């Protein structure tokens, strides 16, 4: 038999295993996470600025259109019979809306609205 001298064999050095490289899916997901974080931070700061502007606008509206003193309302000039007619119109309109039937629009004057607000506890 043909024997080979084991000392005469040259051993090749073991190749170092290649490091596993990260693929495009990894970098795509990483990019999406970074962009999402930046968008959330941007929205947070933009909302903070917007919130302060809204508060300033609301404060200016209150200052311009609100009063610190209460307003005295005069008694409505509707008579008792006029108020009963108004209340009947309102009840008829409510029943037709609840039943789903067609109805004409309910038109109220300022005086009629004030009478409802003054006399009817449902509207207070």
Backbone as XML, in Angstrom:
<?xml version="1.0"?>
<chain id="A" units="angstrom">
  <residue number="1" name="UNK">
    <atom name="N" x="0.796" y="-1.170" z="0.000"/>
    <atom name="CA" x="0.000" y="0.000" z="0.000"/>
    <atom name="C" x="0.842" y="1.238" z="0.000"/>
  </residue>
  <residue number="2" name="UNK">
    <atom name="N" x="0.204" y="2.174" z="-0.488"/>
    <atom name="CA" x="0.865" y="3.453" z="-0.621"/>
    <atom name="C" x="0.568" y="4.277" z="0.612"/>
  </residue>
  <residue number="3" name="UNK">
    <atom name="N" x="1.527" y="4.474" z="1.399"/>
    <atom name="CA" x="1.298" y="5.242" z="2.610"/>
    <atom name="C" x="1.857" y="6.643" z="2.456"/>
  </residue>
  <residue number="4" name="UNK">
    <atom name="N" x="1.139" y="7.553" z="2.986"/>
    <atom name="CA" x="1.543" y="8.947" z="2.916"/>
    <atom name="C" x="2.015" y="9.341" z="4.287"/>
  </residue>
  <residue number="5" name="UNK">
    <atom name="N" x="3.100" y="9.987" z="4.279"/>
    <atom name="CA" x="3.670" y="10.458" z="5.531"/>
    <atom name="C" x="2.835" y="11.642" z="6.022"/>
  </residue>
  <residue number="6" name="UNK">
    <atom name="N" x="2.200" y="11.521" z="7.191"/>
    <atom name="CA" x="1.340" y="12.588" z="7.667"/>
    <atom name="C" x="2.115" y="13.866" z="7.953"/>
  </residue>
  <residue number="7" name="UNK">
    <atom name="N" x="3.313" y="13.839" z="8.210"/>
    <atom name="CA" x="4.087" y="15.042" z="8.494"/>
    <atom name="C" x="4.404" y="15.794" z="7.215"/>
  </residue>
  <residue number="8" name="UNK">
    <atom name="N" x="4.327" y="15.053" z="6.104"/>
    <atom name="CA" x="4.679" y="15.705" z="4.852"/>
    <atom name="C" x="3.498" y="16.484" z="4.257"/>
  </residue>
  <residue number="9" name="UNK">
    <atom name="N" x="2.371" y="16.234" z="4.761"/>
    <atom name="CA" x="1.201" y="16.946" z="4.230"/>
    <atom name="C" x="1.183" y="18.375" z="4.757"/>
  </residue>
  <residue number="10" name="UNK">
    <atom name="N" x="0.986" y="19.225" z="3.865"/>
    <atom name="CA" x="0.860" y="20.629" z="4.295"/>
    <atom name="C" x="-0.599" y="20.899" z="4.623"/>
  </residue>
  <residue number="11" name="UNK">
    <atom name="N" x="-0.739" y="21.455" z="5.698"/>
    <atom name="CA" x="-2.107" y="21.809" z="6.075"/>
    <atom name="C" x="-2.389" y="23.242" z="5.655"/>
  </residue>
  <residue number="12" name="UNK">
    <atom name="N" x="-3.525" y="23.370" z="5.041"/>
    <atom name="CA" x="-3.923" y="24.731" z="4.672"/>
    <atom name="C" x="-4.516" y="25.380" z="5.909"/>
  </residue>
  <residue number="13" name="UNK">
    <atom name="N" x="-4.189" y="26.619" z="6.098"/>
    <atom name="CA" x="-4.772" y="27.288" z="7.261"/>
    <atom name="C" x="-6.277" y="27.388" z="7.072"/>
  </residue>
  <residue number="14" name="UNK">
    <atom name="N" x="-6.973" y="27.214" z="8.170"/>
    <atom name="CA" x="-8.426" y="27.302" z="8.110"/>
    <atom name="C" x="-8.829" y="28.731" z="7.768"/>
  </residue>
  <residue number="15" name="UNK">
    <atom name="N" x="-9.717" y="28.833" z="6.818"/>
    <atom name="CA" x="-10.195" y="30.155" z="6.434"/>
    <atom name="C" x="-11.124" y="30.677" z="7.514"/>
  </residue>
  <residue number="16" name="UNK">
    <atom name="N" x="-10.969" y="31.929" z="7.820"/>
    <atom name="CA" x="-11.844" y="32.530" z="8.813"/>
    <atom name="C" x="-13.243" y="32.623" z="8.228"/>
  </residue>
  <residue number="17" name="UNK">
    <atom name="N" x="-14.202" y="32.236" z="9.017"/>
    <atom name="CA" x="-15.565" y="32.310" z="8.472"/>
    <atom name="C" x="-15.940" y="33.773" z="8.202"/>
  </residue>
  <residue number="18" name="UNK">
    <atom name="N" x="-16.626" y="33.969" z="7.091"/>
    <atom name="CA" x="-17.032" y="35.337" z="6.760"/>
    <atom name="C" x="-18.127" y="35.783" z="7.717"/>
  </residue>
  <residue number="19" name="UNK">
    <atom name="N" x="-18.037" y="37.026" z="8.103"/>
    <atom name="CA" x="-19.068" y="37.578" z="8.969"/>
    <atom name="C" x="-20.337" y="37.745" z="8.143"/>
  </residue>
  <residue number="20" name="UNK">
    <atom name="N" x="-21.430" y="37.430" z="8.791"/>
    <atom name="CA" x="-22.696" y="37.540" z="8.096"/>
    <atom name="C" x="-23.008" y="39.023" z="7.903"/>
  </residue>
  <residue number="21" name="UNK">
    <atom name="N" x="-23.239" y="39.384" z="6.671"/>
    <atom name="CA" x="-23.520" y="40.788" z="6.371"/>
    <atom name="C" x="-25.009" y="41.042" z="6.477"/>
  </residue>
  <residue number="22" name="UNK">
    <atom name="N" x="-25.310" y="42.235" z="6.881"/>
    <atom name="CA" x="-26.717" y="42.605" z="6.985"/>
    <atom name="C" x="-27.204" y="42.997" z="5.603"/>
  </residue>
  <residue number="23" name="UNK">
    <atom name="N" x="-28.418" y="42.590" z="5.322"/>
    <atom name="CA" x="-28.959" y="42.810" z="3.996"/>
    <atom name="C" x="-29.768" y="44.096" z="3.892"/>
  </residue>
  <residue number="24" name="UNK">
    <atom name="N" x="-30.395" y="44.259" z="2.743"/>
    <atom name="CA" x="-31.145" y="45.482" z="2.479"/>
    <atom name="C" x="-32.409" y="45.563" z="3.332"/>
  </residue>
  <residue number="25" name="UNK">
    <atom name="N" x="-32.950" y="44.441" z="3.755"/>
    <atom name="CA" x="-34.145" y="44.461" z="4.608"/>
    <atom name="C" x="-33.806" y="45.104" z="5.949"/>
  </residue>
  <residue number="26" name="UNK">
    <atom name="N" x="-32.652" y="44.755" z="6.489"/>
    <atom name="CA" x="-32.226" y="45.342" z="7.763"/>
    <atom name="C" x="-32.086" y="46.849" z="7.641"/>
  </residue>
  <residue number="27" name="UNK">
    <atom name="N" x="-31.373" y="47.298" z="6.616"/>
    <atom name="CA" x="-31.141" y="48.727" z="6.469"/>
    <atom name="C" x="-32.430" y="49.463" z="6.081"/>
  </residue>
  <residue number="28" name="UNK">
    <atom name="N" x="-33.310" y="48.802" z="5.362"/>
    <atom name="CA" x="-34.597" y="49.421" z="5.050"/>
    <atom name="C" x="-35.436" y="49.628" z="6.294"/>
  </residue>
  <residue number="29" name="UNK">
    <atom name="N" x="-35.486" y="48.619" z="7.150"/>
    <atom name="CA" x="-36.243" y="48.735" z="8.402"/>
    <atom name="C" x="-35.612" y="49.773" z="9.326"/>
  </residue>
  <residue number="30" name="UNK">
    <atom name="N" x="-34.285" y="49.764" z="9.387"/>
    <atom name="CA" x="-33.593" y="50.751" z="10.212"/>
    <atom name="C" x="-33.889" y="52.163" z="9.725"/>
  </residue>
  <residue number="31" name="UNK">
    <atom name="N" x="-33.872" y="52.364" z="8.423"/>
    <atom name="CA" x="-34.193" y="53.683" z="7.860"/>
    <atom name="C" x="-35.625" y="54.078" z="8.179"/>
  </residue>
  <residue number="32" name="UNK">
    <atom name="N" x="-36.555" y="53.121" z="8.069"/>
    <atom name="CA" x="-37.958" y="53.420" z="8.367"/>
    <atom name="C" x="-38.134" y="53.818" z="9.831"/>
  </residue>
  <residue number="33" name="UNK">
    <atom name="N" x="-37.437" y="53.152" z="10.734"/>
    <atom name="CA" x="-37.533" y="53.481" z="12.158"/>
    <atom name="C" x="-36.973" y="54.878" z="12.415"/>
  </residue>
  <residue number="34" name="UNK">
    <atom name="N" x="-35.834" y="55.195" z="11.822"/>
    <atom name="CA" x="-35.219" y="56.510" z="12.030"/>
    <atom name="C" x="-36.126" y="57.612" z="11.482"/>
  </residue>
  <residue number="35" name="UNK">
    <atom name="N" x="-36.667" y="57.409" z="10.280"/>
    <atom name="CA" x="-37.556" y="58.414" z="9.691"/>
    <atom name="C" x="-38.819" y="58.559" z="10.537"/>
  </residue>
  <residue number="36" name="UNK">
    <atom name="N" x="-39.363" y="57.451" z="11.033"/>
    <atom name="CA" x="-40.564" y="57.514" z="11.869"/>
    <atom name="C" x="-40.307" y="58.297" z="13.154"/>
  </residue>
  <residue number="37" name="UNK">
    <atom name="N" x="-39.177" y="58.065" z="13.776"/>
    <atom name="CA" x="-38.836" y="58.797" z="14.997"/>
    <atom name="C" x="-38.708" y="60.287" z="14.699"/>
  </residue>
  <residue number="38" name="UNK">
    <atom name="N" x="-38.070" y="60.631" z="13.590"/>
    <atom name="CA" x="-37.927" y="62.037" z="13.228"/>
    <atom name="C" x="-39.279" y="62.683" z="12.942"/>
  </residue>
  <residue number="39" name="UNK">
    <atom name="N" x="-40.171" y="61.960" z="12.293"/>
    <atom name="CA" x="-41.505" y="62.497" z="12.008"/>
    <atom name="C" x="-42.271" y="62.713" z="13.303"/>
  </residue>
  <residue number="40" name="UNK">
    <atom name="N" x="-42.209" y="61.761" z="14.220"/>
    <atom name="CA" x="-42.925" y="61.898" z="15.498"/>
    <atom name="C" x="-42.380" y="63.082" z="16.291"/>
  </residue>
  <residue number="41" name="UNK">
    <atom name="N" x="-41.080" y="63.245" z="16.321"/>
    <atom name="CA" x="-40.484" y="64.376" z="17.037"/>
    <atom name="C" x="-40.900" y="65.689" z="16.371"/>
  </residue>
  <residue number="42" name="UNK">
    <atom name="N" x="-40.911" y="65.717" z="15.051"/>
    <atom name="CA" x="-41.340" y="66.919" z="14.343"/>
    <atom name="C" x="-42.790" y="67.263" z="14.614"/>
  </residue>
  <residue number="43" name="UNK">
    <atom name="N" x="-43.651" y="66.256" z="14.616"/>
    <atom name="CA" x="-45.065" y="66.493" z="14.906"/>
    <atom name="C" x="-45.240" y="66.990" z="16.338"/>
  </residue>
  <residue number="44" name="UNK">
    <atom name="N" x="-44.472" y="66.428" z="17.262"/>
    <atom name="CA" x="-44.560" y="66.854" z="18.660"/>
    <atom name="C" x="-44.242" y="68.342" z="18.797"/>
  </residue>
  <residue number="45" name="UNK">
    <atom name="N" x="-43.154" y="68.774" z="18.177"/>
    <atom name="CA" x="-42.776" y="70.182" z="18.293"/>
    <atom name="C" x="-43.724" y="71.083" z="17.510"/>
  </residue>
  <residue number="46" name="UNK">
    <atom name="N" x="-44.199" y="70.621" z="16.344"/>
    <atom name="CA" x="-45.145" y="71.422" z="15.573"/>
    <atom name="C" x="-46.461" y="71.560" z="16.324"/>
  </residue>
  <residue number="47" name="UNK">
    <atom name="N" x="-46.914" y="70.492" z="16.962"/>
    <atom name="CA" x="-48.158" y="70.549" z="17.729"/>
    <atom name="C" x="-48.002" y="71.479" z="18.926"/>
  </residue>
  <residue number="48" name="UNK">
    <atom name="N" x="-46.841" y="71.491" z="19.527"/>
    <atom name="CA" x="-46.606" y="72.400" z="20.647"/>
    <atom name="C" x="-46.704" y="73.849" z="20.225"/>
  </residue>
  <residue number="49" name="UNK">
    <atom name="N" x="-46.119" y="74.170" z="19.077"/>
    <atom name="CA" x="-46.210" y="75.539" z="18.563"/>
    <atom name="C" x="-47.647" y="75.869" z="18.185"/>
  </residue>
  <residue number="50" name="UNK">
    <atom name="N" x="-48.325" y="74.908" z="17.533"/>
    <atom name="CA" x="-49.701" y="75.126" z="17.124"/>
    <atom name="C" x="-50.600" y="75.296" z="18.347"/>
  </residue>
  <residue number="51" name="UNK">
    <atom name="N" x="-50.356" y="74.492" z="19.372"/>
    <atom name="CA" x="-51.153" y="74.578" z="20.591"/>
    <atom name="C" x="-51.013" y="75.955" z="21.223"/>
  </residue>
  <residue number="52" name="UNK">
    <atom name="N" x="-49.809" y="76.488" z="21.261"/>
    <atom name="CA" x="-49.628" y="77.812" z="21.863"/>
    <atom name="C" x="-50.317" y="78.880" z="21.017"/>
  </residue>
  <residue number="53" name="UNK">
    <atom name="N" x="-50.286" y="78.742" z="19.685"/>
    <atom name="CA" x="-50.963" y="79.714" z="18.818"/>
    <atom name="C" x="-52.481" y="79.632" z="19.003"/>
  </residue>
  <residue number="54" name="UNK">
    <atom name="N" x="-53.004" y="78.420" z="19.139"/>
    <atom name="CA" x="-54.442" y="78.252" z="19.348"/>
    <atom name="C" x="-54.847" y="78.860" z="20.683"/>
  </residue>
  <residue number="55" name="UNK">
    <atom name="N" x="-54.046" y="78.644" z="21.700"/>
    <atom name="CA" x="-54.358" y="79.225" z="23.010"/>
    <atom name="C" x="-54.338" y="80.751" z="22.962"/>
  </residue>
  <residue number="56" name="UNK">
    <atom name="N" x="-53.352" y="81.317" z="22.249"/>
    <atom name="CA" x="-53.300" y="82.766" z="22.125"/>
    <atom name="C" x="-54.532" y="83.289" z="21.393"/>
  </residue>
  <residue number="57" name="UNK">
    <atom name="N" x="-54.933" y="82.589" z="20.329"/>
    <atom name="CA" x="-56.111" y="83.013" z="19.562"/>
    <atom name="C" x="-57.378" y="82.912" z="20.410"/>
  </residue>
  <residue number="58" name="UNK">
    <atom name="N" x="-57.520" y="81.826" z="21.160"/>
    <atom name="CA" x="-58.695" y="81.654" z="22.016"/>
    <atom name="C" x="-58.733" y="82.736" z="23.093"/>
  </residue>
  <residue number="59" name="UNK">
    <atom name="N" x="-57.583" y="83.056" z="23.660"/>
    <atom name="CA" x="-57.530" y="84.103" z="24.678"/>
    <atom name="C" x="-57.915" y="85.454" z="24.086"/>
  </residue>
  <residue number="60" name="UNK">
    <atom name="N" x="-57.488" y="85.721" z="22.852"/>
    <atom name="CA" x="-57.857" y="86.992" z="22.229"/>
    <atom name="C" x="-59.355" y="87.039" z="21.930"/>
  </residue>
  <residue number="61" name="UNK">
    <atom name="N" x="-59.945" y="85.897" z="21.552"/>
    <atom name="CA" x="-61.393" y="85.857" z="21.320"/>
    <atom name="C" x="-62.157" y="86.121" z="22.612"/>
  </residue>
  <residue number="62" name="UNK">
    <atom name="N" x="-61.726" y="85.499" z="23.690"/>
    <atom name="CA" x="-62.390" y="85.704" z="24.976"/>
    <atom name="C" x="-62.259" y="87.163" z="25.393"/>
  </residue>
  <residue number="63" name="UNK">
    <atom name="N" x="-61.090" y="87.737" z="25.210"/>
    <atom name="CA" x="-60.873" y="89.126" z="25.600"/>
    <atom name="C" x="-61.729" y="90.073" z="24.756"/>
  </residue>
  <residue number="64" name="UNK">
    <atom name="N" x="-61.855" y="89.770" z="23.454"/>
    <atom name="CA" x="-62.590" y="90.662" z="22.563"/>
    <atom name="C" x="-64.109" y="90.518" z="22.680"/>
  </residue>
  <residue number="65" name="UNK">
    <atom name="N" x="-64.595" y="89.302" z="22.892"/>
    <atom name="CA" x="-66.033" y="89.065" z="22.783"/>
    <atom name="C" x="-66.724" y="88.680" z="24.086"/>
  </residue>
  <residue number="66" name="UNK">
    <atom name="N" x="-66.003" y="88.532" z="25.160"/>
    <atom name="CA" x="-66.623" y="88.157" z="26.433"/>
    <atom name="C" x="-66.655" y="89.371" z="27.352"/>
  </residue>
  <residue number="67" name="UNK">
    <atom name="N" x="-67.582" y="89.308" z="28.264"/>
    <atom name="CA" x="-67.732" y="90.392" z="29.223"/>
    <atom name="C" x="-67.594" y="89.828" z="30.623"/>
  </residue>
  <residue number="68" name="UNK">
    <atom name="N" x="-67.071" y="90.628" z="31.516"/>
    <atom name="CA" x="-66.939" y="90.173" z="32.894"/>
    <atom name="C" x="-68.220" y="90.426" z="33.679"/>
  </residue>
  <residue number="69" name="UNK">
    <atom name="N" x="-69.048" y="91.341" z="33.197"/>
    <atom name="CA" x="-70.303" y="91.648" z="33.887"/>
    <atom name="C" x="-71.452" y="90.894" z="33.215"/>
  </residue>
  <residue number="70" name="UNK">
    <atom name="N" x="-72.370" y="90.348" z="33.980"/>
    <atom name="CA" x="-73.504" y="89.656" z="33.369"/>
    <atom name="C" x="-74.429" y="90.644" z="32.662"/>
  </residue>
  <residue number="71" name="UNK">
    <atom name="N" x="-75.120" y="90.136" z="31.659"/>
    <atom name="CA" x="-76.050" y="90.964" z="30.896"/>
    <atom name="C" x="-77.462" y="90.699" z="31.407"/>
  </residue>
  <residue number="72" name="UNK">
    <atom name="N" x="-78.209" y="91.750" z="31.632"/>
    <atom name="CA" x="-79.595" y="91.608" z="32.053"/>
    <atom name="C" x="-80.465" y="91.456" z="30.813"/>
  </residue>
  <residue number="73" name="UNK">
    <atom name="N" x="-81.214" y="90.379" z="30.773"/>
    <atom name="CA" x="-82.139" y="90.144" z="29.676"/>
    <atom name="C" x="-83.520" y="90.618" z="30.098"/>
  </residue>
  <residue number="74" name="UNK">
    <atom name="N" x="-84.169" y="91.295" z="29.194"/>
    <atom name="CA" x="-85.541" y="91.726" z="29.465"/>
    <atom name="C" x="-86.477" y="90.538" z="29.304"/>
  </residue>
  <residue number="75" name="UNK">
    <atom name="N" x="-87.580" y="90.587" z="29.977"/>
    <atom name="CA" x="-88.570" y="89.528" z="29.835"/>
    <atom name="C" x="-89.050" y="89.481" z="28.388"/>
  </residue>
  <residue number="76" name="UNK">
    <atom name="N" x="-89.244" y="88.282" z="27.856"/>
    <atom name="CA" x="-89.740" y="88.179" z="26.482"/>
    <atom name="C" x="-91.124" y="88.818" z="26.358"/>
  </residue>
  <residue number="77" name="UNK">
    <atom name="N" x="-91.376" y="89.415" z="25.225"/>
    <atom name="CA" x="-92.628" y="90.144" z="25.024"/>
    <atom name="C" x="-93.748" y="89.240" z="24.521"/>
  </residue>
  <residue number="78" name="UNK">
    <atom name="N" x="-93.570" y="87.930" z="24.546"/>
    <atom name="CA" x="-94.622" y="87.022" z="24.099"/>
    <atom name="C" x="-95.698" y="86.904" z="25.169"/>
  </residue>
  <residue number="79" name="UNK">
    <atom name="N" x="-96.938" y="86.874" z="24.725"/>
    <atom name="CA" x="-98.034" y="86.652" z="25.663"/>
    <atom name="C" x="-98.122" y="85.154" z="25.970"/>
  </residue>
  <residue number="80" name="UNK">
    <atom name="N" x="-98.930" y="84.814" z="26.932"/>
    <atom name="CA" x="-99.085" y="83.410" z="27.318"/>
    <atom name="C" x="-99.634" y="82.581" z="26.163"/>
  </residue>
  <residue number="81" name="UNK">
    <atom name="N" x="-100.586" y="83.135" z="25.416"/>
    <atom name="CA" x="-101.157" y="82.393" z="24.290"/>
    <atom name="C" x="-100.126" y="82.228" z="23.167"/>
  </residue>
  <residue number="82" name="UNK">
    <atom name="N" x="-99.312" y="83.256" z="22.930"/>
    <atom name="CA" x="-98.255" y="83.149" z="21.916"/>
    <atom name="C" x="-97.229" y="82.077" z="22.305"/>
  </residue>
  <residue number="83" name="UNK">
    <atom name="N" x="-96.932" y="82.006" z="23.615"/>
    <atom name="CA" x="-95.976" y="80.997" z="24.083"/>
    <atom name="C" x="-96.548" y="79.594" z="23.917"/>
  </residue>
  <residue number="84" name="UNK">
    <atom name="N" x="-97.847" y="79.413" z="24.173"/>
    <atom name="CA" x="-98.475" y="78.098" z="23.978"/>
    <atom name="C" x="-98.435" y="77.681" z="22.511"/>
  </residue>
  <residue number="85" name="UNK">
    <atom name="N" x="-98.674" y="78.626" z="21.612"/>
    <atom name="CA" x="-98.606" y="78.342" z="20.171"/>
    <atom name="C" x="-97.173" y="77.946" z="19.798"/>
  </residue>
  <residue number="86" name="UNK">
    <atom name="N" x="-96.216" y="78.688" z="20.327"/>
    <atom name="CA" x="-94.802" y="78.383" z="20.050"/>
    <atom name="C" x="-94.438" y="77.000" z="20.573"/>
  </residue>
  <residue number="87" name="UNK">
    <atom name="N" x="-94.874" y="76.695" z="21.782"/>
    <atom name="CA" x="-94.563" y="75.393" z="22.367"/>
    <atom name="C" x="-95.224" y="74.263" z="21.563"/>
  </residue>
  <residue number="88" name="UNK">
    <atom name="N" x="-96.453" y="74.500" z="21.063"/>
    <atom name="CA" x="-97.128" y="73.510" z="20.220"/>
    <atom name="C" x="-96.381" y="73.282" z="18.905"/>
  </residue>
  <residue number="89" name="UNK">
    <atom name="N" x="-95.909" y="74.372" z="18.290"/>
    <atom name="CA" x="-95.106" y="74.231" z="17.055"/>
    <atom name="C" x="-93.840" y="73.420" z="17.313"/>
  </residue>
  <residue number="90" name="UNK">
    <atom name="N" x="-93.190" y="73.701" z="18.432"/>
    <atom name="CA" x="-91.960" y="72.997" z="18.770"/>
    <atom name="C" x="-92.229" y="71.511" z="19.025"/>
  </residue>
  <residue number="91" name="UNK">
    <atom name="N" x="-93.297" y="71.217" z="19.770"/>
    <atom name="CA" x="-93.636" y="69.812" z="20.049"/>
    <atom name="C" x="-94.011" y="69.064" z="18.776"/>
  </residue>
  <residue number="92" name="UNK">
    <atom name="N" x="-94.777" y="69.724" z="17.887"/>
    <atom name="CA" x="-95.154" y="69.100" z="16.619"/>
    <atom name="C" x="-93.898" y="68.817" z="15.773"/>
  </residue>
  <residue number="93" name="UNK">
    <atom name="N" x="-92.975" y="69.763" z="15.750"/>
    <atom name="CA" x="-91.734" y="69.563" z="14.992"/>
    <atom name="C" x="-90.923" y="68.408" z="15.575"/>
  </residue>
  <residue number="94" name="UNK">
    <atom name="N" x="-90.822" y="68.345" z="16.894"/>
    <atom name="CA" x="-90.063" y="67.277" z="17.542"/>
    <atom name="C" x="-90.675" y="65.905" z="17.252"/>
  </residue>
  <residue number="95" name="UNK">
    <atom name="N" x="-92.028" y="65.806" z="17.314"/>
    <atom name="CA" x="-92.691" y="64.532" z="17.042"/>
    <atom name="C" x="-92.477" y="64.092" z="15.594"/>
  </residue>
  <residue number="96" name="UNK">
    <atom name="N" x="-92.536" y="65.020" z="14.671"/>
    <atom name="CA" x="-92.333" y="64.641" z="13.268"/>
    <atom name="C" x="-90.889" y="64.212" z="13.014"/>
  </residue>
  <residue number="97" name="UNK">
    <atom name="N" x="-89.947" y="64.825" z="13.692"/>
    <atom name="CA" x="-88.536" y="64.422" z="13.551"/>
    <atom name="C" x="-88.332" y="63.029" z="14.150"/>
  </residue>
  <residue number="98" name="UNK">
    <atom name="N" x="-88.892" y="62.789" z="15.326"/>
    <atom name="CA" x="-88.729" y="61.490" z="15.984"/>
    <atom name="C" x="-89.401" y="60.361" z="15.218"/>
  </residue>
  <residue number="99" name="UNK">
    <atom name="N" x="-90.528" y="60.672" z="14.554"/>
    <atom name="CA" x="-91.214" y="59.627" z="13.791"/>
    <atom name="C" x="-90.586" y="59.422" z="12.422"/>
  </residue>
  <residue number="100" name="UNK">
    <atom name="N" x="-89.745" y="60.347" z="11.985"/>
    <atom name="CA" x="-89.065" y="60.213" z="10.704"/>
    <atom name="C" x="-89.880" y="60.705" z="9.529"/>
  </residue>
  <residue number="101" name="UNK">
    <atom name="N" x="-90.971" y="61.363" z="9.787"/>
    <atom name="CA" x="-91.784" y="61.870" z="8.686"/>
    <atom name="C" x="-91.225" y="63.200" z="8.195"/>
  </residue>
  <residue number="102" name="UNK">
    <atom name="N" x="-91.590" y="63.543" z="6.969"/>
    <atom name="CA" x="-91.124" y="64.796" z="6.378"/>
    <atom name="C" x="-91.809" y="65.964" z="7.067"/>
  </residue>
  <residue number="103" name="UNK">
    <atom name="N" x="-91.059" y="67.010" z="7.248"/>
    <atom name="CA" x="-91.599" y="68.181" z="7.917"/>
    <atom name="C" x="-90.978" y="69.431" z="7.330"/>
  </residue>
  <residue number="104" name="UNK">
    <atom name="N" x="-91.646" y="70.539" z="7.549"/>
    <atom name="CA" x="-91.079" y="71.812" z="7.108"/>
    <atom name="C" x="-90.094" y="72.286" z="8.171"/>
  </residue>
  <residue number="105" name="UNK">
    <atom name="N" x="-89.140" y="73.108" z="7.792"/>
    <atom name="CA" x="-88.169" y="73.589" z="8.782"/>
    <atom name="C" x="-88.847" y="74.433" z="9.857"/>
  </residue>
  <residue number="106" name="UNK">
    <atom name="N" x="-88.319" y="74.342" z="11.047"/>
    <atom name="CA" x="-88.825" y="75.137" z="12.161"/>
    <atom name="C" x="-88.074" y="76.457" z="12.163"/>
  </residue>
  <residue number="107" name="UNK">
    <atom name="N" x="-88.800" y="77.530" z="11.949"/>
    <atom name="CA" x="-88.181" y="78.858" z="11.934"/>
    <atom name="C" x="-88.637" y="79.608" z="13.173"/>
  </residue>
  <residue number="108" name="UNK">
    <atom name="N" x="-87.665" y="80.078" z="13.935"/>
    <atom name="CA" x="-87.959" y="80.805" z="15.165"/>
    <atom name="C" x="-87.344" y="82.189" z="15.094"/>
  </residue>
  <residue number="109" name="UNK">
    <atom name="N" x="-88.071" y="83.155" z="15.615"/>
    <atom name="CA" x="-87.520" y="84.506" z="15.698"/>
    <atom name="C" x="-86.655" y="84.602" z="16.948"/>
  </residue>
  <residue number="110" name="UNK">
    <atom name="N" x="-85.937" y="85.686" z="17.056"/>
    <atom name="CA" x="-85.109" y="85.908" z="18.241"/>
    <atom name="C" x="-85.947" y="86.006" z="19.497"/>
  </residue>
  <residue number="111" name="UNK">
    <atom name="N" x="-87.094" y="86.630" z="19.384"/>
    <atom name="CA" x="-87.994" y="86.770" z="20.536"/>
    <atom name="C" x="-88.508" y="85.404" z="20.982"/>
  </residue>
  <residue number="112" name="UNK">
    <atom name="N" x="-88.831" y="84.536" z="20.015"/>
    <atom name="CA" x="-89.319" y="83.193" z="20.352"/>
    <atom name="C" x="-88.219" y="82.370" z="21.017"/>
  </residue>
  <residue number="113" name="UNK">
    <atom name="N" x="-86.992" y="82.480" z="20.524"/>
    <atom name="CA" x="-85.866" y="81.756" z="21.140"/>
    <atom name="C" x="-85.637" y="82.250" z="22.558"/>
  </residue>
  <residue number="114" name="UNK">
    <atom name="N" x="-85.702" y="83.567" z="22.753"/>
    <atom name="CA" x="-85.525" y="84.118" z="24.102"/>
    <atom name="C" x="-86.632" y="83.640" z="25.042"/>
  </residue>
  <residue number="115" name="UNK">
    <atom name="N" x="-87.858" y="83.535" z="24.542"/>
    <atom name="CA" x="-88.964" y="83.057" z="25.378"/>
    <atom name="C" x="-88.736" y="81.606" z="25.779"/>
  </residue>
  <residue number="116" name="UNK">
    <atom name="N" x="-88.269" y="80.777" z="24.849"/>
    <atom name="CA" x="-87.977" y="79.382" z="25.186"/>
    <atom name="C" x="-86.862" y="79.296" z="26.219"/>
  </residue>
  <residue number="117" name="UNK">
    <atom name="N" x="-85.841" y="80.095" z="26.054"/>
    <atom name="CA" x="-84.729" y="80.080" z="27.010"/>
    <atom name="C" x="-85.171" y="80.591" z="28.382"/>
  </residue>
  <residue number="118" name="UNK">
    <atom name="N" x="-86.078" y="81.531" z="28.409"/>
    <atom name="CA" x="-86.492" y="82.127" z="29.669"/>
    <atom name="C" x="-87.484" y="81.252" z="30.416"/>
  </residue>
  <residue number="119" name="UNK">
    <atom name="N" x="-88.490" y="80.715" z="29.697"/>
    <atom name="CA" x="-89.573" y="80.005" z="30.375"/>
    <atom name="C" x="-89.381" y="78.497" z="30.460"/>
  </residue>
  <residue number="120" name="UNK">
    <atom name="N" x="-88.727" y="77.909" z="29.513"/>
    <atom name="CA" x="-88.688" y="76.443" z="29.427"/>
    <atom name="C" x="-87.406" y="75.906" z="30.093"/>
  </residue>
  <residue number="121" name="UNK">
    <atom name="N" x="-87.546" y="75.096" z="31.150"/>
    <atom name="CA" x="-86.348" y="74.567" z="31.821"/>
    <atom name="C" x="-85.545" y="73.615" z="30.929"/>
  </residue>
  <residue number="122" name="UNK">
    <atom name="N" x="-86.176" y="73.063" z="29.907"/>
    <atom name="CA" x="-85.474" y="72.151" z="28.991"/>
    <atom name="C" x="-84.379" y="72.884" z="28.209"/>
  </residue>
  <residue number="123" name="UNK">
    <atom name="N" x="-84.529" y="74.157" z="28.026"/>
    <atom name="CA" x="-83.577" y="74.936" z="27.230"/>
    <atom name="C" x="-82.595" y="75.727" z="28.090"/>
  </residue>
  <residue number="124" name="UNK">
    <atom name="N" x="-82.654" y="75.593" z="29.380"/>
    <atom name="CA" x="-81.733" y="76.344" z="30.241"/>
    <atom name="C" x="-80.415" y="75.650" z="30.361"/>
  </residue>
</chain>
